[in-house]
Structure formats: structure tokens, C-alpha cells
Amino acid sequence: MNSLMLLVAKILGVKSEGADSDVFALMEGAMNVMGIHNLLPQSARRVDIAEVATELLSGDQILIRTAGSNERFHHGIFVGPISGVQGGKNLVVDFWGSQDAGKQEAKIRLRTLGEFMAVPGWPELAVMCWDSDTPELWEFSAALALGLHRDLQDCSGLYHLLGRNCDHFATWCRTLRTRHICS
């Protein structure tokens, strides 16, 4: 368990089981105590699911969660269709690991947009909007995400909730900047 999250839980009065606590449950409890219910970043715009095919550009940083929920968004890089891969379906590269394994076996995955959007209930999709967006940056982001998927097979131990997660991966692919609070 991350000592920073245990400290936050203690300060906010969120019940924890010490080092055996589920860091995700602690984070959600802390956000509820602080009244944080809308986790959509201000720089993101919602995308109507019916308009996905025309709204998304290769290289977009996309976010997904169950609509109307208080869940965190999952981030990925939309790369679009690639000839000869997955039957030409739209693809997404993301950094994901199972909560059951503490996310320590997280890996960079290439999967269809449909698989990325498979959440319980109705999906809520959004796209991050960056001030510096250009067609060249979108193209670069998609190529970088695909290259990382191809060349970085072993990501075990890289995941960290506060500094190296799906949001950080996708943001780095889009901006080459990191924004985290741990090293």
C-alpha cells in the first residue's frame, strides 16, 4: 500500500485496513469525502457514442467509463484502423493491468475500440483536447503508442497509481510530458 494514500485516508477519515487496503477503494473513499464526483477533466469533451466513427482522429487521447457512474476514466490512444490488423477495425493502445494482481502485471495492449469501450452499462466516452493539437502531433501520438506496444513487452512493476497509470501513459504519448506526483 502506498504510504501517501494511507496518509490521505487517515487525514480524511476514510477507513483503511493499513498496508492490506485496496488503494482504489481508498482513493474513491477520499474523493467521496471531498465531494469529487465528476472525474471528467476540464480539457476533455464528451463524444456521442453514435458519432464515434466520425469524431475520433488517429492519435486522440480517449477516456471511457460507465455513463452516470462515479468511476475513474480509463485512458488510451485511439489509433484507428490498421490494414491487416483485427480485420481493419478501429484500434486503441492502452496501459492496463488487473486490479486482482495489484496492477503490477500491467501491460501495453492493442485492442479494438469495441473492446476498449466494453464497460458495464452504457459507455461514456470523451476525448482530451490539447492546446497544441496539430495533425502532425496526432500522427506522432498514434505512431508512438503503436511503437511502445510493439517494443515494450515487459511492463511488470511499472504501474503506479499516482505516477504511472493509464492516464500518464496516454498523456505522455500525446504531449511527451509527464505529470505525476511520485518518482
Salt bridges, closest charged atoms under 4 A:
GLU28 OE2 - ARG72 NH1 2.44
GLU55 OE1 - ARG45 NH1 3.17
ASP94 OD2 - HIS74 NE2 2.83
ASP94 OD2 - ARG109 NH2 2.92
ASP94 OD2 - ARG111 NH2 2.90
GLU124 OE2 - ARG46 NE 2.57
GLU124 OE1 - ARG65 NE 2.89
ASP133 OD1 - ARG174 NH2 1.95
ASP151 OD2 - ARG150 NH2 2.91
ASP167 OD1 - HIS75 ND1 3.72
ASP167 OD1 - ARG179 NH2 2.71
